[in-house]
Amino acid sequence: MASASLRVAVVCSSNQNRSMEAHHLLKRKGFSVRSFGTGTHVRLPGPTADQPNVYDFNTTYDEMYRDLVRKDKELYTKKGILRMLERNKEIKPRPERFQNCKDVFDLILTCEEQVYDQVVEELNSRKCVTFQLVHVVNLNIRDNFEEASLGAFLFSEFCQCFQLLDDVNKELGEVLLEFEENSGQTFLHTVCFY
């Protein structure tokens, strides 16, 4: 069982699929977790790749769900988007932008390198107040349901290892190398300060 004292954030671009799948799993495992997006708008697949459904971050998951049902219930059911939005509605009312959150985390997990860069840039642009450090770790996760599930599992395993470290600053590098070897994935890591 996880320690609720470890404060975790999971961040992707739109706070829909990858970050919410990880949020769902980490919450079930007992972690204190929040999820965010870094994009300017929320994007969901549309009828074609070049016609996404675009929403403001203030739009609730329920409003998105009802909009897509109105547009084409069969299409968005078949694509799995309605099921994803149903899961999201059970976790929280709406997507959130990382840039608007001033909460403090111990560990921030990002789902793609561009999001990692945006999170690090945002944290480094803020004035340091407490000088409490936060570890920012990236795992590139393709934005589809299967990869989101696999990524959530890796994030969960990583969080469980992270909370067991006696000296995070000394031991985290070894843990990341071990995860890279076992998963075949490359992890990025940096430290920022609040």
Secondary structure, DSSP 8 states (H G I E B T S, - for coil): ---TTSEEEEEESSSSSHHHHHHHHHHHTT-EEEEEE-SSSEEE--SSTTS-EEE-TTS-HHHHHHHHHHHHHHHHHHTTHHHHHHHHHHH-SS--BGGG-----SEEEESSHHHHHHHHHHHHHS--SS--EEEEEEE---SSHHHHHHHHHHHHHHHHHHHH-SSHHHHHHHHHHHHHHHHS--EEEEEEE-
